[in-house]
Amino acid sequence: MDRFVEFSKILYKTAESLRHPIYDTLRRKHERPEKGFKNRQDIGPTMDSDRVVFKYPRKEDIPEGCLCADMHFHTRYSDSYTTIPHAIALAKKRGVGVAVTDHNLIGGSLEALELAKQEGVFVVPGIEISAWDGPHILVYFYSADEMVEYWKKNTEPYIHKSRWLGIDKGTEWILDSLEDVNCVVSAAHPLGYLAAVKGVQKAINCGRLDKDIAKRFDSYEVICSGMFRNENIKAKKSADEYGLGYTGGSDGHLLHELGRVITINECDDLEGFLNGVKNHTNFVIGKEKNVLHKFQMALTNSSKFALVGLPWSLQRKYQLARYHGTPNYPKGK
């Protein structure tokens, strides 16, 4: 076990070393911000189908009278090292809101909501549920109380000791449990990730899930910065095909990623913001990570898994492989 810990520390130090000055120089070269827009009338020409744009968001890209948030961000409560105070401080500095969507856990979201009251930062209560059969499901709630109530009843009892990997229940069961809950349900990185089936649309494409299940979502995450451009474009096309709304988020696991992708809606409160997703009135602005950022994130994830509960994670990986194709984890096995 000590060897795994030492190895994980080396991985994490390697990830941090990527922030060498020459790395930052290359990053600035390839991430030169484009000209923003200052009012709603300026949005249209830069958008793909008017509501989605692939560019780095800036403060001036947020029209007056609008709220915005990075709708997919991870913290130390799951597979990241980012603390909530640091995340909220950066969100305030960048003028964006955030949905802390840790895997299967809501402690980070609750802490963020509490701290946001002091700092005046817009925070969306949320969670990313890792389904037994692969897909990751983003759920945004209209209140913290509703989030806690749902989590205690429908998520906490089915969390494995690995905590962040797939719970004992599959996509269909999770959607059934959300049927009468006051929330917005979005498919995280629908075509993700690489060889793994962590997206609903990918599960549909490979025959793991029926196509009709997509229509049970309120939206697809049409810009996820961890994905490649062609995958995000396909996600948007699929959302349009099913008549779904849009969300966008960084899927950030490193502090500096916060706000790389934002969802914007003309409103003044959480209810109006989430209703904008359901009513298809919101906008998504953001851009994918470059290869160096993707590699850095992968190293961070690996080191966190190695440091926290590696044996349980390996056990869950084994179970997922052994009972591949089952809709839920077969209890008693």
C-alpha positions as CSV (number, residue, x, y, z in Angstrom):
1,M,0.0,0.0,0.0
2,D,2.9,2.4,0.8
3,R,4.2,1.9,-2.7
4,F,0.8,3.0,-4.2
5,V,0.8,6.1,-1.9
6,E,4.4,7.0,-3.0
7,F,3.5,6.4,-6.7
8,S,0.3,8.6,-6.3
9,K,2.4,11.4,-4.8
10,I,4.8,11.3,-7.7
11,L,1.8,11.5,-10.2
12,Y,0.4,14.5,-8.4
13,K,3.8,16.3,-8.3
14,T,4.1,15.6,-12.0
15,A,0.7,17.1,-12.6
16,E,1.7,20.2,-10.7
17,S,5.0,20.4,-12.5
18,L,3.1,20.9,-15.7
19,R,2.5,24.5,-14.5
20,H,6.1,25.3,-15.3
21,P,6.5,28.8,-16.9
22,I,7.0,27.3,-20.3
23,Y,3.8,25.4,-19.9
24,D,1.9,28.6,-19.0
25,T,3.5,30.3,-22.0
26,L,2.2,27.6,-24.3
27,R,-1.2,27.6,-22.7
28,R,-1.5,31.4,-23.1
29,K,-0.5,31.0,-26.8
30,H,-3.2,28.5,-27.5
31,E,-5.9,30.0,-25.2
32,R,-5.9,33.6,-26.4
33,P,-9.4,34.8,-25.6
34,E,-11.6,35.9,-28.4
35,K,-13.5,39.2,-28.4
36,G,-16.5,39.0,-26.1
37,F,-20.0,40.5,-26.3
38,K,-21.4,43.0,-23.9
39,N,-25.2,42.7,-24.5
40,R,-27.7,40.1,-25.5
41,Q,-27.9,41.4,-29.1
42,D,-24.2,40.6,-29.6
43,I,-24.6,36.9,-28.8
44,G,-26.3,35.6,-31.9
45,P,-23.6,35.9,-34.6
46,T,-21.0,34.0,-32.6
47,M,-23.2,31.2,-31.6
48,D,-23.7,27.7,-33.1
49,S,-27.5,27.6,-33.7
50,D,-27.7,30.8,-31.6
51,R,-27.3,29.3,-28.2
52,V,-23.9,27.5,-28.1
53,V,-20.5,29.1,-28.7
54,F,-17.1,27.5,-28.6
55,K,-14.8,30.3,-27.1
56,Y,-13.3,31.1,-23.8
57,P,-15.8,33.0,-21.7
58,R,-14.9,36.4,-20.1
59,K,-16.7,38.7,-17.7
60,E,-17.8,40.9,-20.6
61,D,-19.5,37.8,-22.2
62,I,-22.1,37.9,-19.5
63,P,-24.9,40.3,-20.4
64,E,-26.5,42.4,-17.7
65,G,-29.5,40.8,-16.0
66,C,-28.1,37.3,-16.5
67,L,-26.8,34.6,-14.1
68,C,-24.1,32.2,-15.2
69,A,-22.5,29.1,-13.7
70,D,-19.9,26.4,-14.5
71,M,-22.4,23.6,-14.2
72,H,-19.9,20.7,-13.7
73,F,-17.1,21.1,-11.2
74,H,-15.4,18.7,-8.8
75,T,-13.7,19.3,-5.4
76,R,-11.8,17.4,-2.7
77,Y,-15.1,15.7,-1.7
78,S,-14.6,13.4,-4.7
79,D,-11.8,13.0,-7.3
80,S,-10.2,16.4,-7.0
81,Y,-7.9,18.3,-4.5
82,T,-9.7,21.6,-4.9
83,T,-11.1,23.0,-1.6
84,I,-14.5,24.8,-1.5
85,P,-13.1,28.1,-0.2
86,H,-10.6,28.2,-3.1
87,A,-13.3,27.4,-5.6
88,I,-15.7,30.0,-4.3
89,A,-12.9,32.6,-4.2
90,L,-12.0,32.0,-7.8
91,A,-15.6,32.0,-8.9
92,K,-16.1,35.4,-7.2
93,K,-12.9,36.7,-8.9
94,R,-14.0,35.5,-12.3
95,G,-17.6,36.7,-11.9
96,V,-19.2,33.3,-12.4
97,G,-21.3,30.9,-10.4
98,V,-20.7,27.2,-9.9
99,A,-22.4,23.9,-9.4
100,V,-20.3,21.7,-7.3
101,T,-21.1,18.3,-8.7
102,D,-19.0,15.7,-6.9
103,H,-19.5,12.0,-7.7
104,N,-22.3,10.6,-5.6
105,L,-21.7,13.0,-2.7
106,I,-23.2,16.4,-1.7
107,G,-20.9,17.6,1.0
108,G,-19.1,19.9,-1.3
109,S,-22.2,21.3,-2.7
110,L,-23.6,22.0,0.8
111,E,-20.3,23.7,1.9
112,A,-20.3,25.8,-1.2
113,L,-23.9,26.9,-0.7
114,E,-23.1,28.0,2.9
115,L,-19.9,29.9,1.9
116,A,-21.6,31.5,-1.1
117,K,-24.0,33.3,1.3
118,Q,-21.1,35.2,2.7
119,E,-19.3,35.8,-0.6
120,G,-22.2,36.6,-2.8
121,V,-21.5,33.9,-5.3
122,F,-24.2,32.1,-7.3
123,V,-24.2,28.4,-6.5
124,V,-26.4,25.7,-8.0
125,P,-27.1,22.7,-5.7
126,G,-26.0,19.6,-7.6
127,I,-24.5,16.2,-7.8
128,E,-23.0,13.9,-10.5
129,I,-24.4,10.4,-10.0
130,S,-22.2,7.6,-11.4
131,A,-24.6,4.9,-12.6
132,W,-23.8,1.2,-12.3
133,D,-24.1,0.7,-16.0
134,G,-21.7,3.5,-16.9
135,P,-23.3,6.9,-17.6
136,H,-22.8,9.9,-15.3
137,I,-25.9,11.8,-14.6
138,L,-25.9,15.5,-13.5
139,V,-28.8,16.5,-11.2
140,Y,-29.5,20.1,-10.3
141,F,-31.9,20.9,-7.5
142,Y,-34.1,24.0,-6.8
143,S,-33.0,24.0,-3.1
144,A,-30.5,22.4,-0.8
145,D,-33.2,20.7,1.2
146,E,-34.5,18.9,-1.9
147,M,-31.0,17.8,-2.7
148,V,-30.4,16.4,0.7
149,E,-33.8,14.6,0.8
150,Y,-33.2,13.0,-2.5
151,W,-29.6,12.0,-1.7
152,K,-30.4,10.4,1.6
153,K,-33.2,8.3,0.1
154,N,-31.9,7.4,-3.4
155,T,-28.1,7.7,-3.5
156,E,-26.5,7.3,-0.1
157,P,-27.9,3.8,0.5
158,Y,-26.4,2.6,-2.7
159,I,-22.9,4.1,-2.6
160,H,-20.1,1.5,-2.7
161,K,-17.1,1.9,-0.4
162,S,-15.1,3.3,-3.3
163,R,-17.6,6.2,-3.0
164,W,-17.0,7.9,-6.4
165,L,-17.4,5.0,-8.7
166,G,-20.7,3.6,-9.9
167,I,-23.4,3.2,-7.3
168,D,-25.4,-0.1,-7.0
169,K,-28.1,1.3,-9.3
170,G,-28.2,1.8,-13.1
171,T,-29.3,4.6,-15.3
172,E,-32.9,3.6,-15.7
173,W,-33.4,3.1,-11.9
174,I,-31.8,6.5,-11.2
175,L,-34.1,8.2,-13.8
176,D,-37.1,6.5,-12.2
177,S,-36.1,7.8,-8.8
178,L,-35.9,11.3,-10.2
179,E,-39.3,11.2,-11.9
180,D,-41.2,13.2,-9.3
181,V,-38.3,15.2,-7.9
182,N,-38.1,19.0,-8.4
183,C,-34.9,19.1,-10.3
184,V,-33.1,19.4,-13.7
185,V,-31.5,16.2,-15.1
186,S,-28.6,16.5,-17.5
187,A,-26.5,13.9,-19.2
188,A,-22.8,14.6,-18.4
189,H,-20.3,14.3,-21.3
190,P,-22.8,12.3,-23.4
191,L,-20.1,10.8,-25.6
192,G,-17.5,10.3,-22.8
193,Y,-14.9,9.2,-22.0
194,L,-12.4,7.7,-24.4
195,A,-12.7,3.9,-24.2
196,A,-15.0,4.0,-21.1
197,V,-18.8,4.3,-21.4
198,K,-19.5,7.3,-19.1
199,G,-22.0,9.1,-21.3
200,V,-25.6,8.3,-22.0
201,Q,-25.3,8.8,-25.7
202,K,-22.3,6.6,-25.9
203,A,-24.2,3.9,-24.0
204,I,-27.0,4.3,-26.5
205,N,-24.7,4.1,-29.5
206,C,-23.0,0.9,-28.3
207,G,-26.4,-0.8,-27.6
208,R,-26.1,-0.7,-23.8
209,L,-29.1,1.5,-23.4
210,D,-32.3,2.0,-25.5
211,K,-32.5,5.2,-27.5
212,D,-35.8,6.2,-25.8
213,I,-34.0,6.7,-22.5
214,A,-32.5,9.9,-23.8
215,K,-35.9,11.6,-23.8
216,R,-36.1,11.2,-20.1
217,F,-33.4,13.8,-19.6
218,D,-34.1,17.5,-19.5
219,S,-30.8,18.3,-21.2
220,Y,-27.5,17.2,-22.5
221,E,-24.1,18.7,-21.5
222,V,-23.3,20.1,-25.0
223,I,-19.9,21.7,-24.0
224,C,-17.8,19.7,-21.6
225,S,-14.2,20.9,-21.6
226,G,-12.9,17.4,-21.0
227,M,-14.3,16.2,-24.3
228,F,-13.0,16.8,-27.8
229,R,-14.8,19.3,-30.1
230,N,-16.3,16.7,-32.4
231,E,-17.8,14.9,-29.4
232,N,-19.3,18.1,-28.1
233,I,-20.8,18.8,-31.5
234,K,-22.3,15.3,-31.6
235,A,-23.7,15.8,-28.1
236,K,-25.4,19.0,-29.3
237,K,-26.8,17.3,-32.4
238,S,-28.2,14.5,-30.3
239,A,-29.8,17.0,-27.9
240,D,-31.4,18.7,-30.8
241,E,-32.6,15.4,-32.2
242,Y,-34.3,14.5,-28.9
243,G,-35.6,18.0,-28.3
244,L,-33.6,18.4,-25.1
245,G,-32.1,21.5,-23.5
246,Y,-28.4,22.4,-23.1
247,T,-26.0,22.7,-20.2
248,G,-22.3,23.3,-20.2
249,G,-19.6,22.8,-17.6
250,S,-15.8,22.4,-17.3
251,D,-15.9,19.0,-15.6
252,G,-13.1,20.7,-13.8
253,H,-10.9,18.7,-11.4
254,L,-8.2,21.4,-11.1
255,L,-8.9,24.9,-9.6
256,H,-7.8,26.9,-12.7
257,E,-10.4,25.1,-14.8
258,L,-13.4,26.7,-13.0
259,G,-15.4,28.8,-15.4
260,R,-13.8,27.4,-18.6
261,V,-17.4,26.6,-19.7
262,I,-20.4,28.5,-18.4
263,T,-24.2,28.3,-18.8
264,I,-25.9,31.6,-19.0
265,N,-29.6,32.6,-18.6
266,E,-31.4,35.9,-18.3
267,C,-32.9,35.6,-14.8
268,D,-32.3,36.8,-11.2
269,D,-32.6,33.6,-9.1
270,L,-31.9,29.9,-9.0
271,E,-35.5,29.0,-10.1
272,G,-35.3,31.1,-13.2
273,F,-31.8,29.8,-14.0
274,L,-32.9,26.2,-13.9
275,N,-36.1,26.9,-15.7
276,G,-34.1,28.3,-18.5
277,V,-32.5,24.9,-19.1
278,K,-36.0,23.3,-19.2
279,N,-37.4,26.0,-21.4
280,H,-34.5,26.2,-23.7
281,T,-33.8,29.8,-23.2
282,N,-30.2,29.6,-21.8
283,F,-26.8,29.9,-23.5
284,V,-23.6,27.9,-23.2
285,I,-20.2,29.3,-23.8
286,G,-16.9,27.5,-23.4
287,K,-14.0,25.6,-25.0
288,E,-12.3,22.3,-24.6
289,K,-9.1,21.7,-22.6
290,N,-5.9,21.2,-24.6
291,V,-4.1,17.9,-24.5
292,L,-1.7,19.1,-21.7
293,H,-4.7,20.1,-19.5
294,K,-6.3,16.7,-20.2
295,F,-3.2,14.9,-19.1
296,Q,-2.8,17.0,-16.0
297,M,-6.4,16.2,-15.0
298,A,-5.8,12.5,-15.6
299,L,-2.8,12.5,-13.3
300,T,-4.7,14.3,-10.6
301,N,-7.6,11.8,-10.8
302,S,-5.2,8.9,-10.7
303,S,-3.3,10.2,-7.7
304,K,-6.6,10.9,-5.7
305,F,-7.9,7.4,-6.4
306,A,-4.5,5.9,-5.3
307,L,-4.4,8.0,-2.1
308,V,-8.0,7.4,-1.0
309,G,-9.4,3.9,-0.9
310,L,-7.4,2.1,-3.7
311,P,-8.4,-1.4,-2.6
312,W,-12.1,-0.5,-2.6
313,S,-11.8,1.2,-6.0
314,L,-10.1,-1.9,-7.4
315,Q,-12.9,-4.1,-5.9
316,R,-15.5,-2.0,-7.6
317,K,-13.7,-2.0,-10.9
318,Y,-13.7,-5.8,-10.7
319,Q,-17.4,-6.0,-9.9
320,L,-18.2,-3.7,-12.8
321,A,-16.2,-5.9,-15.1
322,R,-17.6,-9.2,-13.8
323,Y,-21.3,-8.1,-13.9
324,H,-21.0,-6.1,-17.1
325,G,-24.3,-5.8,-18.8
326,T,-26.5,-6.1,-15.7
327,P,-28.8,-3.0,-15.1
328,N,-28.0,-2.9,-11.4
329,Y,-25.5,-4.4,-9.1
330,P,-26.6,-8.0,-8.3
331,K,-26.8,-7.9,-4.5
332,G,-25.6,-10.9,-2.6
333,K,-23.0,-11.8,-5.2
